[in-house]
Amino acid sequence: MQTITVDIINEKALNLLKDLEMLQLIRLRENGEEQIQSVNWQKYKGAMSKQPIEDIELQINELRNSWE
């Protein structure tokens, strides 16, 4: 995927771009809209130790009960 910036001079050009978006050839984004960045999940690998599901459920129930 390639990203470019286009200055719209004529409203007809915007309509043409919207048509291209409907054909799923391009994706339009408004100014200021955050760009989607991929996450490098490898740096998080091993950050949490594996736990048995019973321990996780117990912790979740304890948290839920503390809110009441």
C-alpha positions in Angstrom: 0.0 0.0 0.0 1.2 3.5 -0.8 0.1 6.7 0.8 0.0 10.0 -1.1 -1.4 13.5 -0.3 -3.7 15.1 -2.8 -4.9 18.7 -2.9 -8.4 18.9 -4.2 -8.8 21.9 -6.5 -12.2 21.1 -8.0 -15.2 19.4 -6.3 -15.6 17.1 -9.3 -12.2 15.5 -8.4 -13.5 14.7 -4.9 -16.5 13.0 -6.4 -14.2 10.9 -8.7 -12.1 9.9 -5.7 -15.3 8.8 -3.8 -16.2 6.7 -6.8 -12.8 5.0 -6.7 -13.3 4.4 -3.0 -16.7 2.7 -3.7 -14.9 0.5 -6.2 -12.5 -0.4 -3.4 -9.5 0.8 -5.4 -8.5 3.5 -2.9 -9.3 4.5 0.7 -10.0 8.1 1.6 -9.1 9.6 5.0 -9.9 13.0 6.4 -7.2 15.3 7.5 -6.0 14.6 11.0 -7.2 11.0 10.9 -4.6 8.7 12.5 -2.7 6.5 10.2 -2.9 2.9 11.1 0.5 1.6 12.1 1.4 -2.1 12.4 2.4 -3.3 15.8 5.6 -5.2 16.3 4.2 -8.0 18.5 7.6 -9.7 18.8 8.8 -7.1 21.4 5.9 -8.2 23.7 6.6 -11.9 23.4 7.2 -13.4 26.8 6.2 -10.2 28.7 3.5 -12.2 30.5 4.0 -15.7 31.9 1.5 -18.4 31.0 -1.1 -19.1 33.7 -3.7 -21.9 34.0 -7.2 -20.7 32.9 -8.5 -21.5 36.4 -6.1 -18.9 37.9 -7.2 -16.3 35.4 -10.9 -16.9 36.0 -10.3 -16.6 39.8 -8.5 -13.2 39.3 -11.3 -12.0 37.1 -14.0 -13.0 39.6 -12.0 -11.3 42.4 -11.9 -8.1 40.3 -15.6 -8.2 39.6 -16.5 -8.8 43.2 -14.3 -5.8 44.3 -16.4 -3.5 42.1 -19.6 -4.4 43.9 
